[in-house]
Each structure stands twice: as C-alpha cells, then as structure tokens.
C-alpha cells in the first residue's frame, strides 16, 4: 500500500500516515504543516468514544482537539480520545501543547504499548457549524470524516480519532497494520 507521506515534504493526511511519519522522522507532520491544540482535558466518554475504546459510557478519557494547518490554511479539524488510564505515564496528553512525535507514538514511547493495527471508516456528510467556521468553509459544506481506531499488540484499543476535512470524500472501511 502506498502512503501519502512517503516523501519528507508530503503532507501526512491520515492518523495512520502521521504515525508512520513519526516512527520514521520523529515528527508527525510534514514541512509546511502545523497543529494548533484547541482542547486537551479529561472528560466523560460519549457513547461512540466509549464503544471505540472498549470502555463504559461516561468513563474518563483524555480528549484532544486540534486544527491542522497546511501552509497557514486550515486543512483538518480532528479530535482524539485516549483511556484516562494512560495519563500516569503520559501526562502531556492532558496539556494543551503540541506533541511533536504525535500522540500515538508518544503513548508507545512512554508505555511500551505498540500500535499494531488500525481501522479507518470514511464517510461524507454536512459540516457542523463549528466545523465550517474552524475550516473556513461556507455553511452546509460537505466534509469528509474519518473515524480511526488504533489497537495495540494485545488487540486493546489504544486511541480513537475523528478527523474532518473539506471535500466530498468517499465512504469505506480499511484495516491495516502499523
């Protein structure tokens, strides 16, 4: 499978691509990309997050939201959730700062839990008003949504991310090894 981040200057478009880049270069983002961390806090897991992470609804999770900019323009808005149990070894997850090596790689380095497999589910939908504002899109614009779940070598969910990007996108599911 070819990856969109094979060259050092190619944007890392998906969570899986950012993880591969981080393992290879120590940085999750390509030249010209940067992330603004908008939120980083411990919250109660909504139903879809709890299901993805194999937790009870309302369990404590770390929620991080970031706006990724490419050449100074909004490229994606994404949110990641992690079981709060990783906070003892990974306190930076709950801080509103960039983690240059990427959150999944950071968890791997601090806990030894190596991401083994991921599943991505793509869909297209109308942007919510706050997503349109963050991405600089007109009202009712169509966006592509990717729901990404990472599993460690014990098949335990390690992270869940929802990424929103401008465009019509497509629908589908892909599973792959990391």
mmCIF file of the C-alpha atoms, coordinates in Angstrom:
data_MODEL
# 
_entry.id   MODEL 
# 
loop_
_atom_site.group_PDB 
_atom_site.id 
_atom_site.type_symbol 
_atom_site.label_atom_id 
_atom_site.label_alt_id 
_atom_site.label_comp_id 
_atom_site.label_asym_id 
_atom_site.label_entity_id 
_atom_site.label_seq_id 
_atom_site.pdbx_PDB_ins_code 
_atom_site.Cartn_x 
_atom_site.Cartn_y 
_atom_site.Cartn_z 
_atom_site.occupancy 
_atom_site.B_iso_or_equiv 
_atom_site.pdbx_formal_charge 
_atom_site.auth_seq_id 
_atom_site.auth_comp_id 
_atom_site.auth_asym_id 
_atom_site.auth_atom_id 
_atom_site.pdbx_PDB_model_num 
ATOM 1   C CA . UNK A 1 1   ? 0.000   0.000  0.000  1.00 0.00 ? 1   UNK A CA 1 
ATOM 2   C CA . UNK A 1 2   ? 1.440   3.413  -0.912 1.00 0.00 ? 2   UNK A CA 1 
ATOM 3   C CA . UNK A 1 3   ? 1.308   6.063  1.765  1.00 0.00 ? 3   UNK A CA 1 
ATOM 4   C CA . UNK A 1 4   ? 0.686   9.770  1.209  1.00 0.00 ? 4   UNK A CA 1 
ATOM 5   C CA . UNK A 1 5   ? 3.617   10.609 3.472  1.00 0.00 ? 5   UNK A CA 1 
ATOM 6   C CA . UNK A 1 6   ? 6.380   8.690  1.719  1.00 0.00 ? 6   UNK A CA 1 
ATOM 7   C CA . UNK A 1 7   ? 8.428   11.818 0.985  1.00 0.00 ? 7   UNK A CA 1 
ATOM 8   C CA . UNK A 1 8   ? 9.538   14.102 3.809  1.00 0.00 ? 8   UNK A CA 1 
ATOM 9   C CA . UNK A 1 9   ? 7.673   17.072 2.346  1.00 0.00 ? 9   UNK A CA 1 
ATOM 10  C CA . UNK A 1 10  ? 4.443   15.251 1.531  1.00 0.00 ? 10  UNK A CA 1 
ATOM 11  C CA . UNK A 1 11  ? 1.576   16.094 3.891  1.00 0.00 ? 11  UNK A CA 1 
ATOM 12  C CA . UNK A 1 12  ? 0.592   13.359 6.331  1.00 0.00 ? 12  UNK A CA 1 
ATOM 13  C CA . UNK A 1 13  ? -3.115  13.214 5.679  1.00 0.00 ? 13  UNK A CA 1 
ATOM 14  C CA . UNK A 1 14  ? -4.384  10.429 7.940  1.00 0.00 ? 14  UNK A CA 1 
ATOM 15  C CA . UNK A 1 15  ? -3.722  9.393  11.518 1.00 0.00 ? 15  UNK A CA 1 
ATOM 16  C CA . UNK A 1 16  ? -2.011  6.224  10.284 1.00 0.00 ? 16  UNK A CA 1 
ATOM 17  C CA . UNK A 1 17  ? 0.224   8.244  7.961  1.00 0.00 ? 17  UNK A CA 1 
ATOM 18  C CA . UNK A 1 18  ? 1.137   10.643 10.784 1.00 0.00 ? 18  UNK A CA 1 
ATOM 19  C CA . UNK A 1 19  ? 2.074   7.674  12.989 1.00 0.00 ? 19  UNK A CA 1 
ATOM 20  C CA . UNK A 1 20  ? 4.297   6.194  10.252 1.00 0.00 ? 20  UNK A CA 1 
ATOM 21  C CA . UNK A 1 21  ? 5.952   9.582  9.733  1.00 0.00 ? 21  UNK A CA 1 
ATOM 22  C CA . UNK A 1 22  ? 6.571   9.915  13.482 1.00 0.00 ? 22  UNK A CA 1 
ATOM 23  C CA . UNK A 1 23  ? 8.235   6.489  13.636 1.00 0.00 ? 23  UNK A CA 1 
ATOM 24  C CA . UNK A 1 24  ? 10.435  7.366  10.647 1.00 0.00 ? 24  UNK A CA 1 
ATOM 25  C CA . UNK A 1 25  ? 11.285  11.021 11.349 1.00 0.00 ? 25  UNK A CA 1 
ATOM 26  C CA . UNK A 1 26  ? 10.317  11.762 14.962 1.00 0.00 ? 26  UNK A CA 1 
ATOM 27  C CA . UNK A 1 27  ? 7.724   14.308 13.771 1.00 0.00 ? 27  UNK A CA 1 
ATOM 28  C CA . UNK A 1 28  ? 4.076   13.650 12.961 1.00 0.00 ? 28  UNK A CA 1 
ATOM 29  C CA . UNK A 1 29  ? 3.665   16.492 10.478 1.00 0.00 ? 29  UNK A CA 1 
ATOM 30  C CA . UNK A 1 30  ? 5.273   17.326 7.136  1.00 0.00 ? 30  UNK A CA 1 
ATOM 31  C CA . UNK A 1 31  ? 7.069   20.523 6.193  1.00 0.00 ? 31  UNK A CA 1 
ATOM 32  C CA . UNK A 1 32  ? 4.530   23.353 5.980  1.00 0.00 ? 32  UNK A CA 1 
ATOM 33  C CA . UNK A 1 33  ? 2.103   21.682 8.385  1.00 0.00 ? 33  UNK A CA 1 
ATOM 34  C CA . UNK A 1 34  ? 1.446   22.554 11.999 1.00 0.00 ? 34  UNK A CA 1 
ATOM 35  C CA . UNK A 1 35  ? -1.204  21.790 14.570 1.00 0.00 ? 35  UNK A CA 1 
ATOM 36  C CA . UNK A 1 36  ? -2.931  24.152 16.948 1.00 0.00 ? 36  UNK A CA 1 
ATOM 37  C CA . UNK A 1 37  ? -4.151  22.309 20.036 1.00 0.00 ? 37  UNK A CA 1 
ATOM 38  C CA . UNK A 1 38  ? -7.552  23.752 20.852 1.00 0.00 ? 38  UNK A CA 1 
ATOM 39  C CA . UNK A 1 39  ? -8.518  21.499 23.776 1.00 0.00 ? 39  UNK A CA 1 
ATOM 40  C CA . UNK A 1 40  ? -6.751  18.954 25.988 1.00 0.00 ? 40  UNK A CA 1 
ATOM 41  C CA . UNK A 1 41  ? -8.662  17.744 29.011 1.00 0.00 ? 41  UNK A CA 1 
ATOM 42  C CA . UNK A 1 42  ? -10.165 14.775 30.820 1.00 0.00 ? 42  UNK A CA 1 
ATOM 43  C CA . UNK A 1 43  ? -13.864 14.317 30.017 1.00 0.00 ? 43  UNK A CA 1 
ATOM 44  C CA . UNK A 1 44  ? -16.601 11.695 30.279 1.00 0.00 ? 44  UNK A CA 1 
ATOM 45  C CA . UNK A 1 45  ? -16.659 9.407  27.243 1.00 0.00 ? 45  UNK A CA 1 
ATOM 46  C CA . UNK A 1 46  ? -19.647 9.845  24.921 1.00 0.00 ? 46  UNK A CA 1 
ATOM 47  C CA . UNK A 1 47  ? -21.237 6.611  23.684 1.00 0.00 ? 47  UNK A CA 1 
ATOM 48  C CA . UNK A 1 48  ? -19.317 6.389  20.370 1.00 0.00 ? 48  UNK A CA 1 
ATOM 49  C CA . UNK A 1 49  ? -15.975 7.101  22.072 1.00 0.00 ? 49  UNK A CA 1 
ATOM 50  C CA . UNK A 1 50  ? -16.627 4.559  24.834 1.00 0.00 ? 50  UNK A CA 1 
ATOM 51  C CA . UNK A 1 51  ? -17.604 1.941  22.239 1.00 0.00 ? 51  UNK A CA 1 
ATOM 52  C CA . UNK A 1 52  ? -14.483 2.580  20.140 1.00 0.00 ? 52  UNK A CA 1 
ATOM 53  C CA . UNK A 1 53  ? -12.183 2.374  23.178 1.00 0.00 ? 53  UNK A CA 1 
ATOM 54  C CA . UNK A 1 54  ? -13.936 -0.596 24.786 1.00 0.00 ? 54  UNK A CA 1 
ATOM 55  C CA . UNK A 1 55  ? -14.966 1.455  27.840 1.00 0.00 ? 55  UNK A CA 1 
ATOM 56  C CA . UNK A 1 56  ? -18.185 2.095  29.712 1.00 0.00 ? 56  UNK A CA 1 
ATOM 57  C CA . UNK A 1 57  ? -20.143 5.156  28.594 1.00 0.00 ? 57  UNK A CA 1 
ATOM 58  C CA . UNK A 1 58  ? -19.109 8.044  30.836 1.00 0.00 ? 58  UNK A CA 1 
ATOM 59  C CA . UNK A 1 59  ? -15.684 6.553  31.648 1.00 0.00 ? 59  UNK A CA 1 
ATOM 60  C CA . UNK A 1 60  ? -12.876 9.077  31.986 1.00 0.00 ? 60  UNK A CA 1 
ATOM 61  C CA . UNK A 1 61  ? -10.998 9.725  28.752 1.00 0.00 ? 61  UNK A CA 1 
ATOM 62  C CA . UNK A 1 62  ? -8.479  12.286 27.588 1.00 0.00 ? 62  UNK A CA 1 
ATOM 63  C CA . UNK A 1 63  ? -9.883  14.437 24.773 1.00 0.00 ? 63  UNK A CA 1 
ATOM 64  C CA . UNK A 1 64  ? -7.615  16.451 22.492 1.00 0.00 ? 64  UNK A CA 1 
ATOM 65  C CA . UNK A 1 65  ? -8.876  18.622 19.653 1.00 0.00 ? 65  UNK A CA 1 
ATOM 66  C CA . UNK A 1 66  ? -6.563  20.132 17.075 1.00 0.00 ? 66  UNK A CA 1 
ATOM 67  C CA . UNK A 1 67  ? -6.759  22.239 13.972 1.00 0.00 ? 67  UNK A CA 1 
ATOM 68  C CA . UNK A 1 68  ? -4.122  21.238 11.439 1.00 0.00 ? 68  UNK A CA 1 
ATOM 69  C CA . UNK A 1 69  ? -2.873  23.995 9.175  1.00 0.00 ? 69  UNK A CA 1 
ATOM 70  C CA . UNK A 1 70  ? -1.090  23.421 5.881  1.00 0.00 ? 70  UNK A CA 1 
ATOM 71  C CA . UNK A 1 71  ? 0.812   26.431 4.579  1.00 0.00 ? 71  UNK A CA 1 
ATOM 72  C CA . UNK A 1 72  ? -1.098  28.559 7.096  1.00 0.00 ? 72  UNK A CA 1 
ATOM 73  C CA . UNK A 1 73  ? -4.567  27.454 5.959  1.00 0.00 ? 73  UNK A CA 1 
ATOM 74  C CA . UNK A 1 74  ? -6.941  25.103 7.810  1.00 0.00 ? 74  UNK A CA 1 
ATOM 75  C CA . UNK A 1 75  ? -6.584  21.568 6.438  1.00 0.00 ? 75  UNK A CA 1 
ATOM 76  C CA . UNK A 1 76  ? -8.383  19.426 9.024  1.00 0.00 ? 76  UNK A CA 1 
ATOM 77  C CA . UNK A 1 77  ? -10.095 19.516 12.385 1.00 0.00 ? 77  UNK A CA 1 
ATOM 78  C CA . UNK A 1 78  ? -9.655  16.420 14.495 1.00 0.00 ? 78  UNK A CA 1 
ATOM 79  C CA . UNK A 1 79  ? -10.383 15.099 17.936 1.00 0.00 ? 79  UNK A CA 1 
ATOM 80  C CA . UNK A 1 80  ? -8.618  12.224 19.661 1.00 0.00 ? 80  UNK A CA 1 
ATOM 81  C CA . UNK A 1 81  ? -9.587  10.282 22.755 1.00 0.00 ? 81  UNK A CA 1 
ATOM 82  C CA . UNK A 1 82  ? -7.450  8.033  24.941 1.00 0.00 ? 82  UNK A CA 1 
ATOM 83  C CA . UNK A 1 83  ? -8.298  5.970  28.025 1.00 0.00 ? 83  UNK A CA 1 
ATOM 84  C CA . UNK A 1 84  ? -7.501  8.097  31.091 1.00 0.00 ? 84  UNK A CA 1 
ATOM 85  C CA . UNK A 1 85  ? -5.505  5.141  32.425 1.00 0.00 ? 85  UNK A CA 1 
ATOM 86  C CA . UNK A 1 86  ? -2.550  6.227  30.231 1.00 0.00 ? 86  UNK A CA 1 
ATOM 87  C CA . UNK A 1 87  ? -2.298  9.630  31.954 1.00 0.00 ? 87  UNK A CA 1 
ATOM 88  C CA . UNK A 1 88  ? 0.000   8.429  34.716 1.00 0.00 ? 88  UNK A CA 1 
ATOM 89  C CA . UNK A 1 89  ? 2.713   7.646  32.157 1.00 0.00 ? 89  UNK A CA 1 
ATOM 90  C CA . UNK A 1 90  ? 1.575   10.148 29.502 1.00 0.00 ? 90  UNK A CA 1 
ATOM 91  C CA . UNK A 1 91  ? 0.698   13.417 31.302 1.00 0.00 ? 91  UNK A CA 1 
ATOM 92  C CA . UNK A 1 92  ? 1.331   15.591 28.221 1.00 0.00 ? 92  UNK A CA 1 
ATOM 93  C CA . UNK A 1 93  ? -1.885  14.242 26.673 1.00 0.00 ? 93  UNK A CA 1 
ATOM 94  C CA . UNK A 1 94  ? -3.900  16.436 29.046 1.00 0.00 ? 94  UNK A CA 1 
ATOM 95  C CA . UNK A 1 95  ? -1.819  19.535 28.341 1.00 0.00 ? 95  UNK A CA 1 
ATOM 96  C CA . UNK A 1 96  ? -2.660  21.981 25.582 1.00 0.00 ? 96  UNK A CA 1 
ATOM 97  C CA . UNK A 1 97  ? 0.665   21.680 23.802 1.00 0.00 ? 97  UNK A CA 1 
ATOM 98  C CA . UNK A 1 98  ? 1.836   20.006 20.628 1.00 0.00 ? 98  UNK A CA 1 
ATOM 99  C CA . UNK A 1 99  ? 3.347   16.575 20.944 1.00 0.00 ? 99  UNK A CA 1 
ATOM 100 C CA . UNK A 1 100 ? 5.808   16.652 18.042 1.00 0.00 ? 100 UNK A CA 1 
ATOM 101 C CA . UNK A 1 101 ? 6.150   12.892 17.773 1.00 0.00 ? 101 UNK A CA 1 
ATOM 102 C CA . UNK A 1 102 ? 2.359   12.560 17.654 1.00 0.00 ? 102 UNK A CA 1 
ATOM 103 C CA . UNK A 1 103 ? 0.106   11.278 20.399 1.00 0.00 ? 103 UNK A CA 1 
ATOM 104 C CA . UNK A 1 104 ? 0.072   7.609  19.390 1.00 0.00 ? 104 UNK A CA 1 
ATOM 105 C CA . UNK A 1 105 ? 3.866   7.487  19.100 1.00 0.00 ? 105 UNK A CA 1 
ATOM 106 C CA . UNK A 1 106 ? 4.156   9.352  22.440 1.00 0.00 ? 106 UNK A CA 1 
ATOM 107 C CA . UNK A 1 107 ? 1.964   6.721  24.128 1.00 0.00 ? 107 UNK A CA 1 
ATOM 108 C CA . UNK A 1 108 ? 4.053   3.960  22.559 1.00 0.00 ? 108 UNK A CA 1 
ATOM 109 C CA . UNK A 1 109 ? 7.316   5.512  23.777 1.00 0.00 ? 109 UNK A CA 1 
ATOM 110 C CA . UNK A 1 110 ? 6.024   6.090  27.328 1.00 0.00 ? 110 UNK A CA 1 
ATOM 111 C CA . UNK A 1 111 ? 4.008   2.892  27.894 1.00 0.00 ? 111 UNK A CA 1 
ATOM 112 C CA . UNK A 1 112 ? 5.585   0.333  25.556 1.00 0.00 ? 112 UNK A CA 1 
ATOM 113 C CA . UNK A 1 113 ? 2.145   -0.355 24.033 1.00 0.00 ? 113 UNK A CA 1 
ATOM 114 C CA . UNK A 1 114 ? 2.977   -0.632 20.351 1.00 0.00 ? 114 UNK A CA 1 
ATOM 115 C CA . UNK A 1 115 ? 0.245   0.174  17.843 1.00 0.00 ? 115 UNK A CA 1 
ATOM 116 C CA . UNK A 1 116 ? -0.275  -2.981 15.816 1.00 0.00 ? 116 UNK A CA 1 
ATOM 117 C CA . UNK A 1 117 ? -3.394  -2.453 13.749 1.00 0.00 ? 117 UNK A CA 1 
ATOM 118 C CA . UNK A 1 118 ? -5.788  0.322  12.797 1.00 0.00 ? 118 UNK A CA 1 
ATOM 119 C CA . UNK A 1 119 ? -9.241  0.600  11.295 1.00 0.00 ? 119 UNK A CA 1 
ATOM 120 C CA . UNK A 1 120 ? -10.437 3.661  9.381  1.00 0.00 ? 120 UNK A CA 1 
ATOM 121 C CA . UNK A 1 121 ? -14.059 4.320  8.457  1.00 0.00 ? 121 UNK A CA 1 
ATOM 122 C CA . UNK A 1 122 ? -14.647 7.100  5.896  1.00 0.00 ? 122 UNK A CA 1 
ATOM 123 C CA . UNK A 1 123 ? -17.880 8.925  5.268  1.00 0.00 ? 123 UNK A CA 1 
ATOM 124 C CA . UNK A 1 124 ? -19.089 12.178 3.764  1.00 0.00 ? 124 UNK A CA 1 
ATOM 125 C CA . UNK A 1 125 ? -21.538 14.489 5.497  1.00 0.00 ? 125 UNK A CA 1 
ATOM 126 C CA . UNK A 1 126 ? -22.565 18.095 6.009  1.00 0.00 ? 126 UNK A CA 1 
ATOM 127 C CA . UNK A 1 127 ? -20.207 20.058 8.258  1.00 0.00 ? 127 UNK A CA 1 
ATOM 128 C CA . UNK A 1 128 ? -21.485 21.161 11.640 1.00 0.00 ? 128 UNK A CA 1 
ATOM 129 C CA . UNK A 1 129 ? -21.463 24.973 12.028 1.00 0.00 ? 129 UNK A CA 1 
ATOM 130 C CA . UNK A 1 130 ? -18.398 24.940 14.334 1.00 0.00 ? 130 UNK A CA 1 
ATOM 131 C CA . UNK A 1 131 ? -16.530 22.712 11.847 1.00 0.00 ? 131 UNK A CA 1 
ATOM 132 C CA . UNK A 1 132 ? -17.361 25.071 8.964  1.00 0.00 ? 132 UNK A CA 1 
ATOM 133 C CA . UNK A 1 133 ? -16.075 28.043 10.986 1.00 0.00 ? 133 UNK A CA 1 
ATOM 134 C CA . UNK A 1 134 ? -12.844 26.287 12.018 1.00 0.00 ? 134 UNK A CA 1 
ATOM 135 C CA . UNK A 1 135 ? -12.110 25.112 8.477  1.00 0.00 ? 135 UNK A CA 1 
ATOM 136 C CA . UNK A 1 136 ? -13.169 28.360 6.786  1.00 0.00 ? 136 UNK A CA 1 
ATOM 137 C CA . UNK A 1 137 ? -15.955 26.646 4.830  1.00 0.00 ? 137 UNK A CA 1 
ATOM 138 C CA . UNK A 1 138 ? -19.339 28.000 3.765  1.00 0.00 ? 138 UNK A CA 1 
ATOM 139 C CA . UNK A 1 139 ? -22.402 26.903 5.731  1.00 0.00 ? 139 UNK A CA 1 
ATOM 140 C CA . UNK A 1 140 ? -23.658 23.439 4.822  1.00 0.00 ? 140 UNK A CA 1 
ATOM 141 C CA . UNK A 1 141 ? -20.397 22.481 3.099  1.00 0.00 ? 141 UNK A CA 1 
ATOM 142 C CA . UNK A 1 142 ? -19.708 18.790 2.587  1.00 0.00 ? 142 UNK A CA 1 
ATOM 143 C CA . UNK A 1 143 ? -16.811 17.329 4.540  1.00 0.00 ? 143 UNK A CA 1 
ATOM 144 C CA . UNK A 1 144 ? -15.029 14.013 4.665  1.00 0.00 ? 144 UNK A CA 1 
ATOM 145 C CA . UNK A 1 145 ? -14.992 12.328 8.078  1.00 0.00 ? 145 UNK A CA 1 
ATOM 146 C CA . UNK A 1 146 ? -12.540 9.593  9.053  1.00 0.00 ? 146 UNK A CA 1 
ATOM 147 C CA . UNK A 1 147 ? -13.032 7.579  12.247 1.00 0.00 ? 147 UNK A CA 1 
ATOM 148 C CA . UNK A 1 148 ? -9.714  5.953  13.162 1.00 0.00 ? 148 UNK A CA 1 
ATOM 149 C CA . UNK A 1 149 ? -9.225  3.326  15.887 1.00 0.00 ? 149 UNK A CA 1 
ATOM 150 C CA . UNK A 1 150 ? -5.744  2.071  16.818 1.00 0.00 ? 150 UNK A CA 1 
ATOM 151 C CA . UNK A 1 151 ? -5.227  -1.303 18.516 1.00 0.00 ? 151 UNK A CA 1 
ATOM 152 C CA . UNK A 1 152 ? -2.093  -2.415 20.352 1.00 0.00 ? 152 UNK A CA 1 
ATOM 153 C CA . UNK A 1 153 ? -0.410  -5.819 20.036 1.00 0.00 ? 153 UNK A CA 1 
ATOM 154 C CA . UNK A 1 154 ? -2.844  -7.245 22.628 1.00 0.00 ? 154 UNK A CA 1 
ATOM 155 C CA . UNK A 1 155 ? -5.777  -6.070 20.450 1.00 0.00 ? 155 UNK A CA 1 
ATOM 156 C CA . UNK A 1 156 ? -6.727  -3.461 23.087 1.00 0.00 ? 156 UNK A CA 1 
ATOM 157 C CA . UNK A 1 157 ? -7.936  -0.085 21.746 1.00 0.00 ? 157 UNK A CA 1 
ATOM 158 C CA . UNK A 1 158 ? -5.196  2.494  22.236 1.00 0.00 ? 158 UNK A CA 1 
ATOM 159 C CA . UNK A 1 159 ? -6.686  5.600  20.616 1.00 0.00 ? 159 UNK A CA 1 
ATOM 160 C CA . UNK A 1 160 ? -9.761  6.834  18.751 1.00 0.00 ? 160 UNK A CA 1 
ATOM 161 C CA . UNK A 1 161 ? -9.749  9.825  16.408 1.00 0.00 ? 161 UNK A CA 1 
ATOM 162 C CA . UNK A 1 162 ? -12.317 11.609 14.280 1.00 0.00 ? 162 UNK A CA 1 
ATOM 163 C CA . UNK A 1 163 ? -10.854 13.819 11.570 1.00 0.00 ? 163 UNK A CA 1 
ATOM 164 C CA . UNK A 1 164 ? -12.848 16.252 9.438  1.00 0.00 ? 164 UNK A CA 1 
ATOM 165 C CA . UNK A 1 165 ? -11.518 17.613 6.130  1.00 0.00 ? 165 UNK A CA 1 
ATOM 166 C CA . UNK A 1 166 ? -13.029 19.758 3.384  1.00 0.00 ? 166 UNK A CA 1 
ATOM 167 C CA . UNK A 1 167 ? -14.267 17.854 0.359  1.00 0.00 ? 167 UNK A CA 1 
ATOM 168 C CA . UNK A 1 168 ? -16.800 15.310 -0.706 1.00 0.00 ? 168 UNK A CA 1 
ATOM 169 C CA . UNK A 1 169 ? -14.716 12.334 0.362  1.00 0.00 ? 169 UNK A CA 1 
ATOM 170 C CA . UNK A 1 170 ? -15.874 8.779  -0.080 1.00 0.00 ? 170 UNK A CA 1 
ATOM 171 C CA . UNK A 1 171 ? -17.215 6.011  2.088  1.00 0.00 ? 171 UNK A CA 1 
ATOM 172 C CA . UNK A 1 172 ? -15.451 2.831  3.050  1.00 0.00 ? 172 UNK A CA 1 
ATOM 173 C CA . UNK A 1 173 ? -13.506 0.936  5.669  1.00 0.00 ? 173 UNK A CA 1 
ATOM 174 C CA . UNK A 1 174 ? -9.856  -0.029 5.699  1.00 0.00 ? 174 UNK A CA 1 
ATOM 175 C CA . UNK A 1 175 ? -7.911  -2.134 8.199  1.00 0.00 ? 175 UNK A CA 1 
ATOM 176 C CA . UNK A 1 176 ? -4.129  -2.178 8.152  1.00 0.00 ? 176 UNK A CA 1 
ATOM 177 C CA . UNK A 1 177 ? -1.094  -2.992 10.237 1.00 0.00 ? 177 UNK A CA 1 
ATOM 178 C CA . UNK A 1 178 ? 1.065   -0.257 11.626 1.00 0.00 ? 178 UNK A CA 1 
# 
